């Protein structure tokens, strides 16, 4: 019976993690649409849904790599 409870807990944690990743991706997409430049290390390209999927990688004067929305 413990295995079933552990499995249910793991499933619940996985669902919560996926929901959190979805929310973060939505927030990042909104920020990009407003013109933000987001550090590359904080972005999971496969999780961001932007218009036409038009992300561009740039390097700024600070030496860091960023994503921004084209156009």
C-alpha positions in Angstrom: 0.0 0.0 0.0 2.9 2.4 0.7 4.1 2.0 -3.0 0.7 3.3 -4.2 0.9 6.3 -1.9 4.5 7.1 -3.0 3.5 6.8 -6.6 0.6 9.2 -6.1 2.8 11.6 -4.3 5.4 11.5 -7.1 2.7 12.0 -9.7 1.4 15.0 -7.8 4.9 16.5 -7.6 5.4 16.0 -11.3 2.2 17.7 -12.1 3.0 20.7 -9.8 6.5 20.9 -11.3 5.1 21.0 -14.8 2.5 23.6 -13.9 5.3 25.8 -12.4 7.4 25.4 -15.5 4.4 26.4 -17.6 3.8 29.6 -15.5 7.5 30.6 -15.7 7.4 30.1 -19.4 4.3 32.3 -19.8 5.8 35.0 -17.6 9.1 34.9 -19.6 7.2 35.1 -22.9 5.2 38.1 -21.7 8.4 39.9 -20.6 10.1 39.1 -24.0 7.0 40.5 -25.8 7.4 43.7 -23.8 11.0 44.0 -25.0 12.9 42.4 -22.2 16.3 40.8 -22.6 16.5 37.6 -20.5 19.7 35.9 -19.5 20.2 32.8 -21.6 21.0 30.7 -18.6 17.5 31.3 -17.3 15.6 30.3 -20.4 14.5 26.9 -21.6 13.8 27.6 -25.3 11.4 24.6 -25.6 9.3 26.0 -22.7 8.8 29.5 -24.1 5.8 30.2 -26.4 6.3 33.5 -28.2 4.7 34.8 -31.4 6.3 33.0 -34.4 8.9 31.5 -32.0 11.2 34.4 -32.9 13.8 34.3 -30.2 17.3 35.8 -30.9 20.4 35.2 -28.9 22.6 38.3 -28.3 25.7 39.1 -26.4 25.8 42.4 -24.5 28.7 44.5 -23.5 28.7 42.8 -20.1 29.8 39.6 -21.8 26.6 37.8 -20.9 24.3 36.1 -23.5 20.7 37.0 -23.6 17.5 36.1 -25.4 15.2 38.8 -26.9 12.3 38.8 -29.3 13.0 39.7 -32.9 11.2 42.6 -34.4 
